[in-house]
Amino acid sequence: MSGDRRELELATEVSAPPERTWLAVTDWARQGEWMLGTRVAVTGGDGRSVGSTLSARTGFGPLGFVDTMMITEWDEARRRCVVTHTGHLVRGEGEFAVTPKAGGGSVVHWAERLELPFGPLGRAGWSALRPVFAAGVRWSLGRLARFCESYPVDREGEA
């Protein structure tokens, strides 16, 4: 593990069953509906298996960057997905997991284990950027909860 690796872990409660929440969380094409300033596309594979690749553009207008990822773990039964960030700027791992909540509903767990670029400058930048990044993720997770709660599911339980 690099000395320039930093972690962020957050969770949000959702008033939707875990099955529906999992389908919503892993609907990559619609992630932009809840994730702040981000659009995601599946660029290889089916987006629901190890080896599938994703591309996320994060930013506003001309300011932004592309974050490429590969799904390195996909556990449908445990509702857990791990991606490896493979871009030039963002490196490390991201993880989504959905667990049942006691009394009904579910909890979405989000973790990022990022390898900071630019050595000492990256470490200093993370100190300033982390609270802003965490606030953006918290805001997005609040939108995600509402998105999951209204996510359409057909008679067979598929989105």
N, C-alpha and C positions, 0 to 999 in steps of 0.2 A: 504494500500500500504506500502510495506516495505521501510525502510530508505535506504536499500541497493539496490534499484531498479534504473536502469539507462536506458535512452532511446536513440535511434538512429533512425532518420528519414531521408530518402533520396528518390530522385525521378529521373527518367530518361525519356526523350522523345523518342518515337518510331515512325518510319515512316511506321507503319502498323495499320490497323483498330483495334479498341478495341476488337472486337470479336476474331480476329486472335491472338492478343497479349494475351488475357485471356487464350485461349487454350494453347498457348506456355508456359506461366508462370506456369500454373497448370499441365503441363506434367511432373509429378514428376520423372518418370523414366529417363527423358532426362535432368534433372536439372544439372547434372554433366557436360553437354556440355557447360554451361555458368557460373556456380557457382564455384569459385576458390576452388579447393581441396575437392570437396564434391560429394558424390554419395547418391542418395535418392531412397528408395524403399517404396512402399505401403505395410504395414504389416497387415492391417486389413481393411475391408470395400472396397469401390470402389475408394477411394481417391478423390471423388468429392461430399462428403456429410458429415454432422456432425456425429462425432463418428468414422470416418475413422482414422486409425493410420499410421504414417510414421516413418521411421528410416533413419537418415542421418549420414553417416560416413564422418567426416571432418578431413583432415590431409594429410600428405604425408608419404608414406612408413609406417614404424612401429609407427611413431609419429602421434597421432590423437585421436579422441574420437567419441563416438556415441551419437547423439542427437535424442532422441525419442520425438515424437509430436503426438497430437491428434487434429483433426480439430474440433474446437468448434463453429465456425460460417462459414456458406457457403451461400453466396448470389449471385446466378448465375446472376440475373437481374442487380445487381449493380456491378458485377464482383469484389467481395470482399471475401477474405478468411482470417480467423484468426485461428492460431494454438496455442495451449498451449504446451510449452516445458515441458516434463514430466521426463526428465533424472535426473541423480544425479548431473551432473556438470552444465548443462544449464537448467534454470527454467525461467518462465515468459511467455510472449506472443510475437508472431510474426504476422505480417499482410502484405498481398499483396493486392493491389487494382489497378484496371485499369480504367482510366477515358478517355473520348474522349478529344482530343486536338483541340482547335479552329483552323480551317483551314485544318483539317485532321490529321490523325494519332492518337496516344494515349500517355498517360503518365502512367508509372508504378510507384506506390508509395510503398515504403518498409519501414516498421517500426519494430523495436525490442524494447520491454520493458522487460529488463532482470533483474532478481533477482540475485545479485552477491553472490557467495559463499565466505566463509572464512572470513567474518566480515571485520575488518580493513585492513587485507592483501588483500582481494578482492577489496576493494575500492581503495587502493593504486595501485593495479595491473591494475584496469580499467583506471586509469589516464594515465598509460603508454600504455596500450593496445588499448584504444579507437581510437587513430589516425590510428593505423595499421589496426584495424578491419574496420574502416570507409573507408580507402583506398582500402582494399580488396573488400568491398561491392561495392564501386564506380566502380572499375575495372570490377567486375562481372556484374554490371548493364549495362556497356558499351557493354559487350559481349552479355548480354540478349537482348539489342536492336537489334543487328545484328541477333541473333537467331530468334527473333520474326519476323523480316522482311523477313526471308527466310523460315519460318515455313510452311510446306505443309498443304494446306486445299483442301479437295475434293469438288465436285460439290454441295454437300448439306451443305457445310460450317463446316463440322466436320473434326477434325484432323485425 
